[in-house]
Amino acid sequence: MTRRPRTAIVVSFALAASLSLGACAHKQARPRNTDLAASKVTTIGVNAYLWRASLDTLSFMPLLQTDSNGGVIVTDWYINPAAPSERVKVTVTILDQDLRADGLRVAALRQVNQNGQWVAAPVEAATVQKLEDIILTKARDLRRAAVAQ
């Protein structure tokens, strides 16, 4: 292990301290870091923009469970008044703290009423994809609005 001369250590420390203090004194001179708005600046366990966008998108459905630390939103069964013979239940899972397309998973269950019984029915993949796209678009809009401020 080689030892650095004491003066080199003192000079290195002084230089680091002056640079960090200089940054505090000239806040307007620092470039704005927009990457912080994309992730990591959150008081919940997942990306705040994806979380808010998911809640906004599903706001018309009754919520059964929400866990902001785990990033899970589960709705209760929703019956569309225009189609009373079918109902749908949605689960949104936010997988990351970053605002990324692969940081979101949407799953849906669908049932149709046949002779008074609710029977499982397939959900079109396009429906789930459309829901993911809506959430991602809203999340990006929320991020853009936050960065612009």
DASULQUI-V95811 format. One record per pair of residues at least 6 apart in sequence whose ideal C-beta (glycine too) atoms are under 8 Angstrom apart, sorted by the first residue. I is the first residue (numbers start at 1). J is the second residue. D is the distance in whole Angstrom. If there is no record, write none. Layout:
i=I j=J d=D
i=I j=J d=D
This chain:
i=23 j=30 d=6
i=34 j=147 d=5
i=37 j=143 d=6
i=37 j=146 d=5
i=37 j=147 d=5
i=38 j=98 d=7
i=38 j=99 d=5
i=38 j=143 d=6
i=39 j=47 d=6
i=39 j=96 d=8
i=39 j=97 d=5
i=39 j=98 d=4
i=39 j=99 d=6
i=40 j=97 d=6
i=40 j=98 d=8
i=41 j=48 d=8
i=42 j=48 d=4
i=42 j=97 d=6
i=44 j=51 d=6
i=44 j=68 d=4
i=44 j=69 d=6
i=45 j=68 d=6
i=45 j=69 d=4
i=45 j=70 d=6
i=45 j=71 d=6
i=45 j=97 d=8
i=46 j=68 d=7
i=46 j=69 d=8
i=46 j=70 d=8
i=46 j=71 d=4
i=46 j=94 d=4
i=46 j=95 d=8
i=46 j=96 d=7
i=46 j=97 d=6
i=47 j=94 d=6
i=47 j=96 d=6
i=47 j=97 d=5
i=47 j=98 d=6
i=47 j=99 d=5
i=47 j=103 d=6
i=47 j=139 d=7
i=49 j=99 d=5
i=49 j=139 d=4
i=49 j=140 d=8
i=49 j=142 d=5
i=49 j=143 d=5
i=49 j=146 d=8
i=50 j=71 d=8
i=50 j=94 d=5
i=50 j=99 d=6
i=50 j=103 d=6
i=50 j=104 d=6
i=50 j=135 d=7
i=50 j=136 d=8
i=50 j=139 d=5
i=51 j=68 d=6
i=51 j=71 d=7
i=51 j=94 d=6
i=52 j=138 d=8
i=52 j=139 d=7
i=52 j=142 d=6
i=53 j=135 d=5
i=53 j=136 d=7
i=53 j=137 d=8
i=53 j=138 d=4
i=53 j=139 d=4
i=53 j=141 d=8
i=53 j=142 d=6
i=54 j=73 d=5
i=54 j=92 d=5
i=54 j=94 d=7
i=54 j=104 d=8
i=54 j=135 d=5
i=55 j=66 d=8
i=55 j=73 d=7
i=56 j=138 d=6
i=57 j=131 d=7
i=57 j=134 d=5
i=57 j=135 d=5
i=57 j=138 d=6
i=58 j=73 d=6
i=58 j=75 d=6
i=58 j=90 d=6
i=58 j=92 d=7
i=60 j=78 d=7
i=61 j=75 d=4
i=61 j=76 d=7
i=61 j=78 d=4
i=61 j=90 d=7
i=62 j=75 d=6
i=62 j=76 d=4
i=62 j=78 d=7
i=63 j=73 d=7
i=63 j=74 d=7
i=63 j=75 d=6
i=63 j=76 d=7
i=64 j=74 d=5
i=64 j=75 d=6
i=64 j=76 d=4
i=65 j=72 d=7
i=65 j=73 d=7
i=65 j=74 d=4
i=66 j=72 d=7
i=66 j=73 d=5
i=66 j=74 d=8
i=67 j=73 d=8
i=71 j=93 d=6
i=71 j=94 d=3
i=71 j=95 d=7
i=72 j=91 d=7
i=72 j=92 d=7
i=72 j=93 d=5
i=72 j=94 d=8
i=73 j=90 d=8
i=73 j=91 d=7
i=73 j=92 d=4
i=73 j=93 d=8
i=74 j=89 d=8
i=74 j=90 d=8
i=74 j=91 d=5
i=75 j=89 d=6
i=75 j=90 d=5
i=75 j=91 d=8
i=76 j=89 d=7
i=77 j=87 d=5
i=77 j=88 d=7
i=77 j=89 d=5
i=77 j=111 d=7
i=78 j=87 d=6
i=78 j=88 d=6
i=78 j=89 d=7
i=78 j=90 d=8
i=79 j=86 d=7
i=79 j=87 d=5
i=80 j=86 d=7
i=80 j=87 d=8
i=80 j=88 d=8
i=84 j=113 d=8
i=85 j=112 d=6
i=85 j=113 d=5
i=86 j=110 d=6
i=86 j=111 d=7
i=86 j=112 d=5
i=86 j=113 d=7
i=86 j=121 d=7
i=87 j=110 d=7
i=87 j=111 d=5
i=87 j=113 d=8
i=87 j=118 d=7
i=88 j=108 d=6
i=88 j=109 d=7
i=88 j=110 d=5
i=88 j=111 d=8
i=88 j=123 d=7
i=89 j=108 d=7
i=89 j=109 d=5
i=89 j=110 d=8
i=90 j=106 d=7
i=90 j=107 d=7
i=90 j=108 d=5
i=90 j=109 d=8
i=90 j=131 d=7
i=91 j=106 d=7
i=91 j=107 d=5
i=91 j=108 d=8
i=92 j=104 d=7
i=92 j=105 d=7
i=92 j=106 d=5
i=92 j=135 d=7
i=93 j=104 d=7
i=93 j=105 d=4
i=93 j=106 d=8
i=93 j=107 d=8
i=94 j=103 d=6
i=94 j=104 d=6
i=95 j=102 d=7
i=95 j=103 d=5
i=95 j=104 d=7
i=95 j=105 d=6
i=96 j=102 d=8
i=96 j=103 d=3
i=99 j=139 d=6
i=99 j=140 d=7
i=99 j=143 d=6
i=101 j=132 d=8
i=101 j=136 d=6
i=104 j=132 d=6
i=104 j=135 d=6
i=104 j=136 d=7
i=106 j=128 d=5
i=106 j=131 d=5
i=106 j=132 d=5
i=106 j=135 d=7
i=107 j=128 d=7
i=108 j=123 d=5
i=108 j=127 d=7
i=108 j=128 d=5
i=108 j=131 d=7
i=109 j=120 d=7
i=109 j=123 d=7
i=110 j=120 d=7
i=110 j=121 d=5
i=110 j=122 d=7
i=110 j=123 d=5
i=111 j=118 d=4
i=111 j=119 d=6
i=111 j=120 d=6
i=111 j=121 d=6
i=112 j=118 d=7
i=112 j=119 d=6
i=112 j=121 d=5
i=113 j=119 d=8
